[in-house]
Amino acid sequence: MEGSVLAIDNDVGLAIDGGHCQRRPLDGNIGFVGLGRMGSAMAANLAAGGCGVIAYIRHPDRAAEGALGLEPKLSIADLSDCDFVISMLSDDAAVREAVFGKTG
């Protein structure tokens, strides 16, 4: 485009072209804990956007995460190699249980 300016910030992969922003997906994986109503929608959007999402499944009886494009894991330890982890849990008790286990 004539007169168009394209600026790229390589640290975050942000390209700005004529006022429009585009981001490239992360190269690594995002861990996700808390796949209730809000968390499952957020994790599915990340996966749909091209991010690798590894999901800790706290309640295996409710697991349908494969259909959302997530990689389900039954141990929170499987998220240790993720670049970062997002938690979308309802309260402190849920966080304690996810991190330390039911007997923790």
N, C-alpha and C positions, 0 to 999 in steps of 0.2 A: 504494500500500500504506500502510495506517495504521501509523504508528510507524517507517516506513522512512526511512533517512537516505541521501541521495545526495550524494556529494562528487565534484567534477570538478576535476582539475588540468589546466588548459588547456595547460600547457607540454608535457606528454607525452600528453595525450588519455586519461588514465586515469580511469575512472569506478568508484567503489566504492559498491555498493548492497547493504546488508545483509551485508557480508563477501565479496561476489562481485566480482571485478575483471574489467573489460572494457577492451580497448584498441582504439582506432580505427586503421586502417591509415595508414601515412605518406602524405603528399601527393606526395612526390617518388619518385625511383627509388633502388633499391639495386643497386650493382654487385656482381657475384660472380665470383670467379676461383677455379678449382679445383673441377671438377664430377665428382669421383670418387665413390666410394660414399657417403661422409659428406657431401661438398659438394652433390651433386645432391639428396640427401634434404632438406638444410637449405634450399637454394634453392627447391625445389618447395613446401616448407611455407610459406615466406615468400610465394610467389606465390599459393598456395591461401588464405592469410590475407588476401589483397587487396592485397598490396604489389606494386608494379611492380619486376620483377627483370630487369636487363640482365646477360646472362652472356657473359663472354669465353670463346670456344671456342678452347682451345689445340690441340686435335686434331680438325680438322674431319671426319676419317674416322669419328669416334665420336659425331658430333653427333646427339642426339635430344632436344635441349633444348626445341624448340618443343612437343613432346608434354608437357613438364613445366610448361607455362605460362610459360616464360621467353622473353625476347627475345634471341636469339643474335647475337653480334657476333664478327667475326674479328680485330678490332684492339682491343688493350687501351686505345688512345686513346679509343675510343667510350664508355668508362666515366668519362671526365673530367668529365662534367656530372652524375654521380650525386651524391646527397647524402652518401653514404658508400659504401665498398667493403669487402667481406668477402673475405678470402682463406682458402682451406682447401686449402693445398698441403702436399705430403708432406715437403719438406725445403728447406734453403737453396738448393740448386741449382735446384729447381723455381721458387722465388720469383725468383731471378736471371733465369732464362730467361723467365718471364712478364713481368717488368718491363723487362728490357733486350734481350730477343730471344735467339735461338740464338747469334748472333755477338757479343753484348754483353759 
